[in-house]
Amino acid sequence: MVLSNVKKEVELTELDLKLSNIAHIGHASIFVTDMEKSIWFFTELLGLHVTAVQGGKAYLRAWQDWDHHTLVLIQSDKSGLDHFGWRVDSEKSLFAFEKTLKDSGVDYKWVGGGNELGQGDAIKFYSPSGIPVELYWEMEMYSDPETASKLPSHPMKYTGKGAAPRRFDHVNVMVNDVAKEQEWWTNLLGIHHRYYIQNEDNVRLGSWLSKTNIAHEIALMRNANQTGTLLHHVAYFLDSPDELLRALNIMAENDIKIEWGPGKHGTSGAQFLYAFEPSGNRIELWTGGMLIFAPDWKPIEWQSGTGQFGLDMWGSTPPESYLTYGTEINK
C-alpha cells in the first residue's frame, strides 16, 4: 500500500538534515509517440516485463528489478523525457531534501502518491539545465505469484525473452554546460562525480556520476550543437558480452536501427550497443563496467588526447548522431 506523506508534520533535527541521502536512481519516465510499437520493442525485443498499463502509461521492469517499475512509457505527440526518479534512503530524507531545495531557492512541487503507480509522494523539481527530477521514498516491490521465482533472491522467474537485461542501469542527458550541471548534482544532491573528459580548451565534454558503486547512474554529455538539454539515452544491464551480441542479432532481424556498437568504452570498461526504439528514444544495452567502492574516490580525468580510446577502445568512431541527437525534455 502506497501511503501519502505530503500532509504529515515531520520534525527534522540537524542530524536528520545532515544524514539525508539519495539511495539510488530508481527509474526513467519517457514520452513515446507510438505506445503500441514502443511496448512491442521493450517487451518482445528488449525483454522487459509490463507491470501495469493505466491512464496512458505503461510501467515496465527488467527481470531482476525489485521495484514495481524502472521504466514508464507515456503516450504523447513528442518523444523525450518526462522525469528521472531517484529514491531517497528514508522518509525523513524526503522532507530534508524539501528543506534543502527551499533553502537553495529551487522551485519544487509535491506529486501525490499514486499519480505514478506504485510510488508514494514525490518532490519534483528541475536541475539548472532543466532536467526534471523526482525524489521519493515509498515504492512498491514487484510481486506476482504467477511469475514468482523459486529463488527468494529473484523477484521473478528468468524467461530469457528478447535481450533479457538483468536490471535498469543508468541514464544520459545532453546539456550545454557539463561542469556547471555536474557541480549542482554533486553539491546539492550528493551524487558522486566518478570520471570526466576535458578537451584541449579545458571545456568539459562529459561527466559521469553515481550514488551507488556502479560506474555511473547519470551521465552528462556536452551538447555539440549547444541547443539545450536533451535526453540522450536510457540504459539496461546485460550479464555478459554474448548476451550483447544476441541482442544485436535480435534487433537486426527486426529492423531496429542500431546506431553504434558493439564497442567498449575505455572510460567505464563496459561493452555497449546503442539503438533507437520505434518512437525515437535512444536505448543502450551494456555489460561489464567498473565498480567503485572507495569512500574517498577522486574523479578520474580523461584528457582530450585519449578521447577516442575513451569512447571506444576497440577503435570505432561514434556516428555524428551520437554527439548531436537527443529527444526533448518535458518543461
C-alpha positions as CSV (number, residue, x, y, z in Angstrom):
1,M,0.0,0.0,0.0
2,V,1.4,3.4,-1.0
3,L,0.9,5.9,1.7
4,S,0.7,9.7,1.5
5,N,3.4,11.8,3.0
6,V,2.6,15.3,2.0
7,K,0.3,16.3,4.8
8,K,2.4,14.8,7.5
9,E,4.1,17.1,10.0
10,V,7.7,15.9,10.2
11,E,10.1,17.3,12.7
12,L,13.6,17.5,11.4
13,T,16.7,17.7,13.6
14,E,20.1,19.0,12.5
15,L,21.2,15.3,12.4
16,D,18.3,14.4,10.1
17,L,19.4,17.2,7.7
18,K,23.0,16.1,7.8
19,L,22.2,12.4,7.2
20,S,19.6,12.9,4.4
21,N,20.7,10.9,1.4
22,I,19.7,9.8,-2.0
23,A,19.9,6.0,-2.2
24,H,19.9,5.3,-6.0
25,I,18.3,6.1,-9.3
26,G,15.0,4.3,-9.5
27,H,13.5,4.8,-12.9
28,A,13.1,6.8,-16.1
29,S,9.8,8.1,-17.3
30,I,9.8,8.8,-21.0
31,F,7.3,10.0,-23.7
32,V,6.7,7.9,-26.7
33,T,4.7,8.7,-29.9
34,D,3.6,5.2,-30.7
35,M,2.8,3.3,-27.5
36,E,1.9,0.0,-29.2
37,K,5.2,-0.2,-31.2
38,S,7.3,1.0,-28.2
39,I,5.7,-1.6,-25.9
40,W,6.4,-4.2,-28.6
41,F,10.1,-3.1,-28.7
42,F,10.6,-3.0,-24.9
43,T,8.8,-6.3,-24.3
44,E,9.3,-8.6,-27.3
45,L,12.8,-7.4,-28.3
46,L,14.4,-5.9,-25.2
47,G,12.6,-8.4,-22.9
48,L,11.2,-6.1,-20.3
49,H,8.1,-7.0,-18.4
50,V,4.9,-5.0,-18.1
51,T,3.7,-4.5,-14.5
52,A,0.7,-2.4,-15.4
53,V,-0.9,-0.2,-18.2
54,Q,-3.1,2.6,-16.9
55,G,-4.0,6.1,-17.8
56,G,-2.0,6.3,-21.0
57,K,1.1,5.0,-19.2
58,A,2.9,1.6,-19.3
59,Y,5.0,0.5,-16.4
60,L,7.9,-1.9,-17.1
61,R,10.8,-3.5,-15.4
62,A,13.7,-6.0,-16.1
63,W,13.5,-9.5,-14.6
64,Q,15.7,-8.7,-11.6
65,D,14.4,-5.2,-10.9
66,W,12.8,-5.4,-7.5
67,D,10.7,-2.3,-7.8
68,H,7.2,-2.0,-9.3
69,H,8.8,-0.4,-12.4
70,T,12.1,1.0,-13.7
71,L,10.7,2.5,-16.9
72,V,7.4,4.4,-17.6
73,L,6.2,5.0,-21.1
74,I,3.8,7.9,-21.6
75,Q,1.8,8.4,-24.8
76,S,2.5,11.8,-26.3
77,D,2.8,13.7,-29.6
78,K,6.6,14.1,-28.9
79,S,9.2,11.6,-27.7
80,G,11.5,12.6,-24.9
81,L,12.0,12.7,-21.1
82,D,9.3,13.2,-18.5
83,H,11.5,12.7,-15.5
84,F,14.1,10.6,-13.7
85,G,13.0,9.2,-10.4
86,W,15.6,8.9,-7.5
87,R,14.8,7.1,-4.3
88,V,15.9,8.6,-1.0
89,D,17.0,6.5,1.9
90,S,14.3,7.3,4.4
91,E,11.0,9.2,4.8
92,K,12.8,11.9,6.7
93,S,15.3,12.3,3.9
94,L,12.5,13.3,1.6
95,F,11.4,16.1,3.9
96,A,15.1,17.1,4.5
97,F,15.6,17.5,0.7
98,E,12.5,19.6,0.6
99,K,14.2,22.0,3.1
100,T,17.4,21.9,1.2
101,L,15.6,22.8,-2.1
102,K,13.7,25.6,-0.3
103,D,16.9,27.0,1.3
104,S,18.7,26.8,-2.0
105,G,15.9,28.7,-3.9
106,V,15.0,25.8,-6.1
107,D,11.3,25.8,-7.1
108,Y,9.6,22.4,-6.4
109,K,6.2,20.9,-6.1
110,W,4.8,17.8,-4.4
111,V,3.4,15.0,-6.7
112,G,0.8,12.9,-4.8
113,G,1.3,9.3,-4.2
114,G,-0.4,7.0,-6.8
115,N,0.0,9.6,-9.6
116,E,2.7,7.3,-10.7
117,L,1.6,3.7,-9.9
118,G,3.5,2.0,-7.1
119,Q,5.2,5.3,-6.0
120,G,4.4,7.3,-2.9
121,D,4.5,11.1,-2.7
122,A,7.4,12.7,-4.5
123,I,9.1,16.1,-4.8
124,K,9.5,17.3,-8.4
125,F,12.0,20.0,-9.5
126,Y,14.4,20.8,-12.2
127,S,18.2,21.0,-12.4
128,P,19.9,24.2,-13.6
129,S,19.9,22.8,-17.2
130,G,16.3,21.8,-17.0
131,I,16.5,18.1,-16.2
132,P,13.2,17.0,-14.5
133,V,13.9,15.1,-11.2
134,E,11.6,13.4,-8.8
135,L,12.7,12.3,-5.3
136,Y,10.6,9.7,-3.5
137,W,10.7,7.3,-0.6
138,E,7.9,4.8,-1.0
139,M,7.9,2.4,-3.9
140,E,6.0,-0.9,-4.1
141,M,8.1,-4.0,-4.6
142,Y,7.2,-6.2,-7.6
143,S,5.1,-9.2,-6.6
144,D,3.2,-11.6,-8.8
145,P,2.5,-15.3,-7.8
146,E,2.2,-16.3,-11.5
147,T,5.8,-15.1,-12.3
148,A,7.4,-15.7,-8.9
149,S,10.8,-17.4,-8.9
150,K,11.6,-20.4,-6.7
151,L,14.7,-18.4,-5.7
152,P,13.9,-15.9,-2.9
153,S,16.8,-13.7,-4.2
154,H,14.9,-13.2,-7.5
155,P,11.7,-11.2,-7.8
156,M,10.6,-13.2,-10.8
157,K,11.5,-16.1,-13.0
158,Y,14.1,-15.6,-15.7
159,T,12.4,-16.0,-19.0
160,G,15.2,-15.3,-21.5
161,K,12.8,-13.4,-23.7
162,G,14.3,-10.9,-26.0
163,A,17.6,-9.4,-24.9
164,A,16.5,-10.1,-21.3
165,P,18.6,-7.4,-19.4
166,R,19.0,-8.1,-15.7
167,R,18.3,-4.6,-14.4
168,F,17.9,-0.9,-15.0
169,D,21.4,0.7,-15.0
170,H,21.7,4.4,-15.9
171,V,20.6,7.5,-17.9
172,N,22.4,10.0,-20.0
173,V,21.5,13.7,-20.8
174,M,23.0,16.2,-23.2
175,V,23.5,19.7,-21.7
176,N,25.2,22.9,-22.8
177,D,27.4,23.3,-19.7
178,V,28.5,19.9,-18.3
179,A,30.8,21.3,-15.5
180,K,28.1,23.6,-14.1
181,E,25.5,20.8,-14.2
182,Q,27.8,18.2,-12.6
183,E,28.7,20.6,-9.7
184,W,25.0,21.1,-8.9
185,W,24.2,17.3,-8.9
186,T,27.2,16.7,-6.6
187,N,26.9,19.7,-4.3
188,L,23.1,19.8,-3.8
189,L,22.0,16.2,-4.3
190,G,25.2,14.4,-3.2
191,I,25.6,12.3,-6.4
192,H,29.3,11.4,-6.6
193,H,31.4,12.6,-9.5
194,R,33.2,9.5,-10.9
195,Y,35.1,10.5,-14.0
196,Y,35.1,13.2,-16.7
197,I,36.6,14.3,-20.0
198,Q,38.1,17.7,-20.8
199,N,39.0,18.9,-24.3
200,E,42.1,20.8,-25.3
201,D,40.4,24.1,-24.4
202,N,39.6,22.8,-20.9
203,V,35.9,22.5,-21.7
204,R,34.1,19.7,-20.0
205,L,32.8,17.2,-22.6
206,G,31.3,14.7,-20.2
207,S,30.9,13.8,-16.6
208,W,29.7,10.5,-15.1
209,L,28.1,10.3,-11.6
210,S,26.7,7.7,-9.3
211,K,25.4,7.3,-5.8
212,T,25.9,3.5,-5.7
213,N,29.1,1.6,-6.6
214,I,28.3,1.3,-10.3
215,A,30.3,3.3,-12.8
216,H,27.5,5.8,-13.3
217,E,23.8,6.3,-12.7
218,I,23.6,9.5,-14.6
219,A,25.9,10.8,-17.4
220,L,26.1,14.4,-18.6
221,M,27.3,14.9,-22.2
222,R,28.1,18.2,-23.8
223,N,25.5,19.1,-26.5
224,A,27.8,19.7,-29.5
225,N,25.2,21.9,-31.1
226,Q,24.6,23.9,-27.8
227,T,20.9,23.7,-28.4
228,G,19.9,23.0,-24.8
229,T,19.1,19.9,-22.7
230,L,18.1,16.7,-24.5
231,L,17.6,13.1,-23.4
232,H,20.5,11.0,-24.8
233,H,19.6,7.5,-23.6
234,V,18.3,5.1,-21.0
235,A,20.4,2.0,-20.3
236,Y,19.8,-1.5,-19.1
237,F,22.4,-4.0,-17.9
238,L,23.1,-7.4,-19.5
239,D,25.1,-10.2,-17.8
240,S,27.7,-10.9,-20.5
241,P,29.1,-10.0,-23.9
242,D,27.4,-12.9,-25.6
243,E,24.1,-11.5,-24.5
244,L,25.0,-8.2,-26.0
245,L,25.7,-9.9,-29.4
246,R,22.4,-11.8,-29.1
247,A,20.6,-8.5,-28.6
248,L,22.3,-7.1,-31.7
249,N,21.1,-10.1,-33.7
250,I,17.5,-9.7,-32.4
251,M,17.4,-6.0,-33.2
252,A,18.9,-6.5,-36.7
253,E,16.3,-9.2,-37.5
254,N,13.5,-6.9,-36.5
255,D,14.6,-3.8,-38.4
256,I,15.7,-1.8,-35.4
257,K,18.2,0.9,-36.2
258,I,21.5,0.1,-34.5
259,E,23.3,3.4,-34.1
260,W,26.6,2.2,-32.7
261,G,28.2,-0.9,-31.4
262,P,29.3,-3.4,-30.4
263,G,32.1,-1.5,-28.8
264,K,33.8,-1.0,-25.5
265,H,34.1,2.3,-23.6
266,G,37.5,2.9,-22.3
267,T,36.2,5.2,-19.6
268,S,34.0,2.7,-17.9
269,G,35.3,-0.5,-19.4
270,A,31.7,-1.5,-20.4
271,Q,30.8,-3.1,-23.7
272,F,27.8,-1.4,-25.4
273,L,25.3,-1.1,-28.2
274,Y,23.1,1.9,-28.9
275,A,19.8,1.6,-30.8
276,F,16.5,3.6,-31.3
277,E,13.2,2.3,-30.1
278,P,10.3,2.9,-32.5
279,S,9.3,6.3,-31.0
280,G,12.8,7.7,-31.5
281,N,14.3,7.5,-28.0
282,R,17.8,6.1,-27.8
283,I,18.4,3.0,-25.7
284,E,21.7,1.5,-24.6
285,L,22.4,-2.1,-23.6
286,W,25.7,-2.6,-21.8
287,T,27.6,-5.2,-19.9
288,G,30.7,-5.1,-17.6
289,G,31.9,-1.7,-16.4
290,M,34.0,-0.8,-13.3
291,L,32.6,-0.9,-9.8
292,I,33.6,1.8,-7.3
293,F,33.9,1.0,-3.5
294,A,36.3,3.7,-2.2
295,P,34.5,6.2,0.1
296,D,37.2,8.8,-0.8
297,W,37.1,8.3,-4.5
298,K,38.6,11.2,-6.6
299,P,37.1,11.8,-10.0
300,I,39.3,10.5,-12.8
301,E,40.2,13.0,-15.5
302,W,40.4,11.8,-19.1
303,Q,42.2,14.4,-21.3
304,S,41.3,15.2,-24.9
305,G,44.2,13.2,-26.3
306,T,42.7,10.0,-25.0
307,G,39.2,10.8,-26.2
308,Q,38.9,8.2,-28.9
309,F,40.3,5.4,-26.6
310,G,37.8,6.5,-24.0
311,L,34.8,6.4,-26.4
312,D,35.7,3.0,-27.9
313,M,38.9,1.3,-27.1
314,W,38.4,-1.1,-30.0
315,G,38.7,1.8,-32.4
316,S,35.2,2.6,-33.9
317,T,34.1,6.2,-34.2
318,P,30.7,7.2,-33.0
319,P,28.3,8.5,-35.7
320,E,27.5,12.2,-35.7
321,S,24.1,11.5,-34.4
322,Y,25.5,10.1,-31.2
323,L,27.0,13.6,-30.4
324,T,24.1,15.7,-31.7
325,Y,20.8,13.8,-31.5
326,G,18.5,13.6,-28.5
327,T,14.8,13.7,-27.7
328,E,13.1,16.6,-25.9
329,I,12.8,17.3,-22.2
330,N,9.5,17.9,-20.5
331,K,9.4,21.6,-19.3
